[in-house]
Amino acid sequence: MIVPGFLAGRSYYSRLKSNLDNLGFKVGILSTLRDPLSLEEAVQYLAKQILTAPNEVTLIAHNTGGLLVLILPDEARRKVKRLITLGTPFHGSDRFTNTRQSYWGYESDWVKTNYKNALFFPLFQPLSAIEDFSFPPQESTEFGQGRDLWFDIPGNYNLVRRNENIRTLREFLGTPKDNFAILPSPKANPEFAVPKKIEVDFSKYEPSVYKKNQKKLAVKKKTGAKKTTPAKKSKPATKPKAKKKVKKR
């Protein structure tokens, strides 16, 4: 299922849909409200469409469609087995500052509170253009549970319309017959199972903390590197010459 981005209609994704159809996927393009009265109304409208799917689905969310998916109700979220985002500004964008969608503004309170919800999906893979500054690709490695992918041609329009980028996405998805591993968590024996409180430290995903950690790692690599001297070539062993036998007269 394709989740459209900000003010993008279904026809915007027709080329992407036809390419994925040719691979054997059953693709549907969801619709989003262009002018919802509230964010809650927009999410409920999207959730109802997801719940109509007979089985678990893969969501390909473009741009702000990825932000909308972050606050899906639990029932709809459980229908999603794999979330792929295309150029989603997980830290917000200046474009929405001082607009009706200011909750999506850069480093807004809404974004800081909800962007980590992507980690609650069974498989989350954020994909972005290599030069897209709204979502720097170097952050996707830390933020994503799956492998990150960079598109060659940046731009909101190009991510889902340019043939080069669509080809890259096709290669990433493979075919419906290909398996992608979601390892099940081991089940504990009920007789010996003890409930545990699991606390996840999300601080390392903050951009400022991530940059500091990267600098520390770079310093450690420089100081910890040892100079290696090239190994001396050993001379090939020579066999001793056999002594000539002297005939007795």
C-alpha positions as CSV (number, residue, x, y, z in Angstrom):
1,M,0.0,0.0,0.0
2,I,1.3,3.4,-1.0
3,V,0.7,6.3,1.4
4,P,0.8,9.6,-0.4
5,G,2.7,12.7,0.8
6,F,1.6,16.2,1.4
7,L,-1.1,17.4,-1.1
8,A,-0.2,14.5,-3.5
9,G,-3.1,12.7,-5.2
10,R,-3.2,9.1,-6.4
11,S,-2.2,9.9,-10.0
12,Y,1.1,11.1,-8.6
13,Y,2.1,7.5,-7.9
14,S,0.7,5.8,-11.0
15,R,4.2,5.1,-12.5
16,L,5.4,3.7,-9.2
17,K,2.3,1.5,-8.9
18,S,2.6,0.1,-12.5
19,N,6.3,-0.8,-11.9
20,L,5.5,-2.7,-8.7
21,D,2.5,-4.4,-10.3
22,N,4.9,-5.7,-13.0
23,L,7.0,-7.3,-10.2
24,G,4.0,-9.3,-9.1
25,F,2.9,-7.1,-6.1
26,K,-0.7,-6.3,-5.4
27,V,-0.4,-2.5,-5.0
28,G,-3.1,-0.1,-3.7
29,I,-2.7,3.6,-3.5
30,L,-4.4,5.0,-0.4
31,S,-6.0,8.4,-0.3
32,T,-5.3,11.1,2.3
33,L,-7.4,14.1,3.3
34,R,-6.2,17.3,1.6
35,D,-7.6,19.7,4.1
36,P,-8.5,17.7,7.3
37,L,-10.1,19.5,10.2
38,S,-7.5,17.9,12.5
39,L,-4.6,15.6,12.4
40,E,-6.7,13.0,14.3
41,E,-9.3,13.1,11.4
42,A,-6.5,12.5,8.8
43,V,-5.1,9.5,10.7
44,Q,-8.5,7.9,11.3
45,Y,-9.3,8.3,7.6
46,L,-6.0,6.5,6.7
47,A,-6.5,3.8,9.4
48,K,-9.9,2.7,8.0
49,Q,-8.3,2.0,4.6
50,I,-5.5,0.0,6.1
51,L,-8.0,-2.1,8.1
52,T,-9.7,-3.2,4.9
53,A,-6.7,-5.3,3.8
54,P,-7.3,-9.0,4.3
55,N,-3.7,-9.7,5.4
56,E,-0.7,-7.9,6.8
57,V,0.6,-5.2,4.5
58,T,3.8,-3.4,3.5
59,L,3.4,0.3,3.6
60,I,5.4,2.6,1.3
61,A,4.9,6.0,2.8
62,H,6.1,9.0,0.8
63,N,7.2,12.3,2.4
64,T,4.8,13.4,5.2
65,G,2.8,10.3,4.6
66,G,5.5,8.7,6.8
67,L,4.8,11.1,9.6
68,L,1.1,10.4,9.5
69,V,1.7,6.6,9.8
70,L,3.7,7.2,13.0
71,I,0.5,7.9,15.0
72,L,-1.7,5.1,13.6
73,P,-4.1,3.5,16.1
74,D,-2.8,0.2,17.5
75,E,-5.3,-1.9,15.5
76,A,-4.2,-0.4,12.2
77,R,-0.5,-0.4,13.1
78,R,-0.6,-4.2,13.9
79,K,-1.7,-4.7,10.2
80,V,1.6,-3.3,9.0
81,K,4.4,-5.9,8.8
82,R,6.9,-3.6,7.1
83,L,7.2,0.2,6.9
84,I,9.2,1.8,4.1
85,T,9.5,5.5,4.0
86,L,10.6,7.6,1.0
87,G,12.2,10.9,1.9
88,T,10.1,11.4,5.1
89,P,11.4,14.4,7.2
90,F,11.6,12.6,10.5
91,H,12.9,15.8,12.2
92,G,10.3,18.0,10.6
93,S,10.7,20.7,7.9
94,D,11.0,24.5,7.8
95,R,8.4,24.4,5.1
96,F,5.6,23.8,7.7
97,T,6.7,26.5,10.1
98,N,4.1,29.2,10.6
99,T,1.5,27.2,8.6
100,R,-1.6,25.1,9.6
101,Q,0.7,22.1,9.7
102,S,3.2,23.7,12.1
103,Y,3.2,20.5,14.1
104,W,5.4,19.2,11.3
105,G,7.8,22.1,11.6
106,Y,11.5,21.5,12.0
107,E,12.3,20.1,15.5
108,S,8.7,20.8,16.6
109,D,7.4,19.3,19.8
110,W,5.2,16.9,17.9
111,V,8.1,15.6,15.8
112,K,10.3,15.1,18.8
113,T,7.5,13.2,20.6
114,N,6.4,10.9,17.8
115,Y,9.3,10.3,15.3
116,K,10.6,7.4,17.4
117,N,7.3,5.5,17.0
118,A,8.6,4.2,13.7
119,L,10.7,1.7,15.7
120,F,7.6,0.0,16.9
121,F,6.9,-1.5,13.5
122,P,8.2,-5.1,13.0
123,L,10.4,-3.9,10.1
124,F,11.2,-0.3,9.5
125,Q,13.3,0.9,6.5
126,P,13.8,4.6,5.9
127,L,15.0,5.4,2.4
128,S,16.1,8.8,1.2
129,A,17.9,10.6,-1.5
130,I,21.7,10.9,-0.9
131,E,21.5,14.8,-1.1
132,D,18.1,15.2,0.7
133,F,18.9,17.5,3.6
134,S,15.4,17.1,5.2
135,F,16.5,13.6,6.2
136,P,20.3,13.2,6.1
137,P,21.1,9.6,5.0
138,Q,23.8,9.2,7.5
139,E,21.1,9.3,10.2
140,S,19.1,6.5,8.6
141,T,21.8,3.9,9.6
142,E,21.3,4.7,13.3
143,F,17.5,5.3,13.0
144,G,16.5,2.3,10.9
145,Q,16.1,-1.3,11.8
146,G,16.8,-2.5,8.3
147,R,19.4,-1.5,5.8
148,D,19.2,2.1,4.6
149,L,19.1,3.0,0.9
150,W,20.1,6.2,-0.9
151,F,18.5,7.3,-4.1
152,D,20.8,8.9,-6.7
153,I,18.4,11.8,-7.7
154,P,17.1,14.0,-4.8
155,G,13.8,15.8,-4.8
156,N,10.3,15.1,-3.5
157,Y,9.0,14.6,-7.0
158,N,11.9,12.5,-8.2
159,L,11.7,9.9,-5.5
160,V,8.6,8.4,-6.9
161,R,8.6,9.5,-10.5
162,R,12.1,9.3,-11.9
163,N,12.9,6.0,-13.6
164,E,16.4,5.7,-12.0
165,N,14.9,6.0,-8.5
166,I,12.1,3.6,-9.2
167,R,14.6,1.1,-10.6
168,T,16.5,1.4,-7.3
169,L,13.4,0.8,-5.3
170,R,12.4,-2.2,-7.4
171,E,15.8,-3.8,-6.8
172,F,15.4,-3.1,-3.0
173,L,12.0,-4.7,-2.8
174,G,12.8,-7.8,-5.0
175,T,9.7,-9.8,-5.8
176,P,6.8,-11.1,-3.6
177,K,8.5,-14.5,-3.6
178,D,11.6,-13.2,-1.9
179,N,11.8,-13.6,1.8
180,F,12.8,-10.8,4.1
181,A,13.7,-12.0,7.6
182,I,11.8,-10.9,10.7
183,L,13.2,-13.0,13.4
184,P,10.6,-14.1,16.0
185,S,11.5,-13.5,19.6
186,P,12.0,-16.7,21.5
187,K,9.1,-17.8,23.7
188,A,9.8,-18.3,27.3
189,N,8.6,-21.4,29.3
190,P,5.4,-20.1,31.2
191,E,6.5,-22.1,34.3
192,F,9.8,-20.2,34.5
193,A,9.0,-16.9,32.8
194,V,9.5,-13.8,34.9
195,P,8.1,-10.5,33.6
196,K,10.8,-8.0,32.9
197,K,10.6,-4.3,32.5
198,I,12.4,-3.4,29.3
199,E,13.6,0.2,29.0
200,V,14.9,1.5,25.6
201,D,17.4,4.3,25.6
202,F,16.4,6.4,22.6
203,S,18.9,9.3,23.3
204,K,21.4,7.9,20.9
205,Y,19.0,8.6,18.0
206,E,19.1,12.3,18.7
207,P,21.0,14.1,15.9
208,S,23.2,16.1,18.3
209,V,24.2,13.0,20.4
210,Y,24.8,11.0,17.2
211,K,27.2,13.6,15.8
212,K,29.1,13.7,19.1
213,N,29.4,9.9,19.1
214,Q,30.7,9.9,15.6
215,K,33.4,12.4,16.5
216,K,34.5,10.2,19.4
217,L,34.7,7.1,17.2
218,A,36.7,9.0,14.7
219,V,39.3,10.1,17.4
220,K,39.5,6.5,18.8
221,K,40.2,5.1,15.3
222,K,43.0,7.6,14.8
223,T,44.7,6.9,18.2
224,G,44.1,3.2,18.1
225,A,45.5,2.6,14.6
226,K,48.9,0.9,14.7
227,K,51.5,1.2,12.0
228,T,52.2,-2.1,10.4
229,T,55.6,-2.8,8.7
230,P,55.6,-4.9,5.6
231,A,56.6,-8.5,6.1
232,K,60.1,-9.4,4.9
233,K,60.1,-11.8,2.0
234,S,61.6,-15.1,3.0
235,K,64.1,-16.6,0.6
236,P,63.1,-19.9,-0.9
237,A,64.9,-22.8,0.7
238,T,67.6,-24.3,-1.4
239,K,68.1,-28.1,-1.5
240,P,71.7,-29.2,-0.6
241,K,73.7,-30.4,-3.6
242,A,74.1,-34.1,-3.8
243,K,77.8,-35.2,-3.5
244,K,79.2,-37.0,-6.5
245,K,80.1,-40.6,-5.9
246,V,83.7,-41.5,-6.5
247,K,84.4,-44.8,-8.1
248,K,87.1,-46.9,-6.4
249,R,89.9,-48.1,-8.6
